[in-house]
């Protein structure tokens, strides 16, 4: 048991170190900010401890809370830095959807055209969610076509569609996961499974293409004959 823990800890520490380095490239003040959060939290608890006559207990509690506060701040700023690096890259929305959490089945690139405008699909208790990234005008046509295609087999299931972007009516990449999680849950677990089975039976336009997960290479182009509808 001890050996297993010893083998896992170095991996976790290495992951934290890599995440810190990645975050620091985009957020040069991260070290000072974390140090400030830790010191302020510890200082406040120590001050309260001296006032109450229990500085030792307050110091121990302050140290624990300081580490917790630093972890929370670090996690948020690391997430912001990651989104900043992904923003604007083809396939970035798919990478976010793949990490949305349990209860969702994500199928990247269910529709695409030669201009690399792409639609991803997520199925969960909120129903079906189509997420487009690319040119908004071309995406509206692509999303409409995908909805009509799905309506043949899942006409009784709610369908939500979003376009990733920073313009009015669009969803910023950093808010995509939160937006999906806020959707009302209208399906039961068994119904979600049935919807997924119907969609798999229908097949996807992109199912035979070697689409990589996550952001796609900028030079990638659609083969002839696989264009948008």
C-alpha positions in Angstrom: 0.0 0.0 0.0 2.8 2.4 0.9 4.6 1.6 -2.4 1.5 2.5 -4.3 1.2 5.9 -2.5 4.9 6.6 -3.0 4.5 5.9 -6.8 1.5 8.2 -7.1 2.8 11.2 -5.1 5.7 12.0 -7.4 3.2 12.0 -10.3 0.9 14.4 -8.5 3.7 16.7 -7.5 5.0 16.7 -11.1 1.6 17.5 -12.4 1.2 20.4 -10.0 4.6 21.7 -11.0 3.8 21.5 -14.7 0.5 23.3 -14.1 2.3 26.0 -12.2 4.8 26.5 -15.0 2.0 26.7 -17.6 0.1 29.2 -15.5 3.1 31.3 -14.8 3.7 31.8 -18.5 0.3 33.5 -18.8 0.2 34.9 -15.3 3.6 36.3 -14.2 2.3 37.4 -10.8 0.9 34.0 -9.8 3.7 33.3 -7.3 3.3 36.7 -5.5 -0.5 36.4 -5.5 -0.4 32.9 -3.9 2.2 34.0 -1.3 0.0 37.0 -0.5 -3.1 35.0 -0.1 -1.4 32.5 2.2 0.3 35.1 4.4 -2.9 37.2 4.7 -5.0 34.2 5.6 -2.5 33.0 8.2 -2.0 36.5 9.6 -5.7 37.1 10.1 -6.1 33.7 11.9 -3.1 34.4 14.1 -4.4 37.8 15.1 -7.7 36.3 16.0 -5.9 33.6 18.0 -3.9 36.2 20.0 -7.1 38.1 20.8 -8.8 34.9 22.0 -5.7 33.7 23.9 -5.2 30.6 21.7 -2.5 31.5 19.2 -1.2 27.9 18.7 -4.6 26.5 17.8 -5.3 29.5 15.6 -1.9 29.2 13.9 -2.6 25.5 13.0 -6.0 26.3 11.7 -4.6 29.4 9.9 -2.0 27.2 8.2 -4.6 24.8 7.0 -6.9 27.5 5.7 -4.0 29.3 4.1 -3.1 26.2 2.1 -6.8 25.8 1.1 -7.1 29.4 0.0 -4.0 29.2 -2.0 -5.2 26.0 -3.7 -8.5 27.6 -4.6 -6.9 30.7 -6.0 -4.3 28.7 -7.9 -7.0 26.4 -9.4 -9.0 29.3 -10.7 -6.1 31.2 -12.2 -4.7 28.0 -13.7 -8.1 27.3 -15.3 -8.2 30.9 -16.7 -4.7 30.5 -18.1 -5.6 27.3 -19.8 -8.7 28.8 -21.4 -6.6 31.7 -22.5 -4.1 29.4 -24.3 -6.9 27.4 -26.0 -9.0 30.4 -27.0 -9.3 30.7 -30.8 -7.9 27.3 -31.6 -10.0 24.9 -33.6 -11.3 22.1 -31.4 -11.0 24.1 -28.1 -14.7 23.7 -27.4 -14.4 19.9 -27.8 -11.6 19.9 -25.2 -13.8 21.8 -22.7 -16.8 19.5 -23.4 -14.6 16.4 -22.9 -14.0 17.6 -19.3 -17.5 18.6 -18.5 -17.9 15.8 -15.9 -20.0 12.7 -15.3 -23.4 12.3 -16.8 -22.5 13.7 -20.2 -21.6 11.8 -23.4 -19.6 14.0 -25.8 -19.1 13.4 -29.5 -16.7 15.8 -31.1 -17.1 17.0 -34.7 -20.5 15.6 -35.6 -20.6 18.1 -38.4 -17.9 20.1 -40.2 -17.3 22.0 -43.4 -14.2 22.8 -45.4 -13.7 26.1 -43.6 -13.2 24.2 -40.3 -16.5 25.4 -38.8 -17.4 22.5 -36.6 -20.3 21.3 -34.4 -19.8 19.1 -31.3 -22.5 17.2 -29.5 -23.1 16.5 -25.8 -25.9 14.4 -24.4 -27.0 14.6 -20.8 -30.0 15.0 -18.6 -30.5 18.4 -20.0 -31.1 16.8 -23.4 -28.9 17.3 -26.5 -26.5 20.2 -26.7 -24.9 21.3 -30.0 -21.8 23.5 -29.7 -20.5 25.2 -32.7 -17.1 27.0 -33.2 -16.1 28.9 -36.2 -17.8 31.5 -38.3 -21.2 32.3 -36.8 -23.0 32.8 -40.1 -21.8 29.5 -41.5 -22.4 27.8 -38.2 -26.1 28.7 -38.1 -26.6 26.7 -41.3 -24.5 23.8 -40.0 -26.4 23.7 -36.7 -29.8 23.9 -38.5 -28.8 21.0 -40.7 -27.7 18.9 -37.7 -30.9 19.6 -35.9 -33.0 18.4 -38.9 -30.9 15.3 -39.1 -31.3 14.5 -35.5 -35.1 15.2 -35.5 -35.6 12.0 -37.5 -34.7 9.9 -34.5 -35.0 12.2 -31.4 -37.7 14.6 -32.2 -39.1 14.3 -28.6 -35.8 15.4 -26.9 -35.0 19.1 -26.1 -32.1 20.4 -28.2 -29.9 23.4 -27.1 -27.4 25.0 -29.4 -24.6 27.4 -28.6 -21.9 29.2 -30.6 -18.6 29.7 -28.9 -17.3 33.3 -29.0 -17.2 36.6 -27.3 -19.8 38.5 -29.4 -23.4 39.1 -28.4 -25.5 36.0 -28.2 -22.4 33.7 -28.1 -20.9 31.8 -25.2 -17.3 32.5 -24.2 -15.1 29.4 -24.0 -14.4 29.9 -20.3 -18.1 29.9 -19.6 -19.1 27.0 -21.8 -18.9 24.3 -19.1 -20.9 26.4 -16.6 -23.5 27.2 -19.2 -24.2 23.5 -19.9 -24.3 22.6 -16.2 -26.9 25.3 -15.5 -29.3 23.8 -18.0 -32.5 22.3 -16.5 -32.4 18.5 -16.2 -35.4 17.1 -18.0 -34.3 13.5 -18.7 -33.8 10.5 -16.5 -30.7 8.3 -16.7 -32.5 5.6 -18.7 -33.7 8.2 -21.2 -30.2 9.6 -21.7 -29.0 6.1 -22.6 -31.8 5.7 -25.1 -31.1 9.0 -26.7 -27.4 8.1 -27.1 -28.3 4.7 -28.6 -30.6 6.4 -31.2 -27.9 8.9 -32.1 -25.2 6.2 -32.4 -27.6 4.2 -34.6 -28.1 7.2 -36.8 -24.3 7.6 -37.2 -22.2 10.8 -37.6 -20.9 12.5 -40.7 -17.5 12.6 -39.1 -17.4 9.1 -37.6 -15.0 7.7 -40.3 -12.6 10.6 -40.1 -9.5 10.5 -38.0 -10.4 13.6 -35.9 -8.0 14.1 -33.0 -9.3 15.0 -29.5 -8.8 18.5 -28.3 -7.6 21.4 -30.4 -7.0 20.4 -34.0 -3.9 21.4 -36.0 -4.3 24.8 -37.7 -3.3 23.4 -41.1 -5.9 20.7 -41.1 -8.4 20.7 -44.0 -11.5 18.7 -44.8 -11.0 16.0 -47.5 -13.1 16.6 -50.7 -16.5 15.0 -50.4 -16.8 15.7 -46.6 -17.9 19.3 -46.8 -20.6 20.9 -44.9 -24.3 20.4 -45.7 
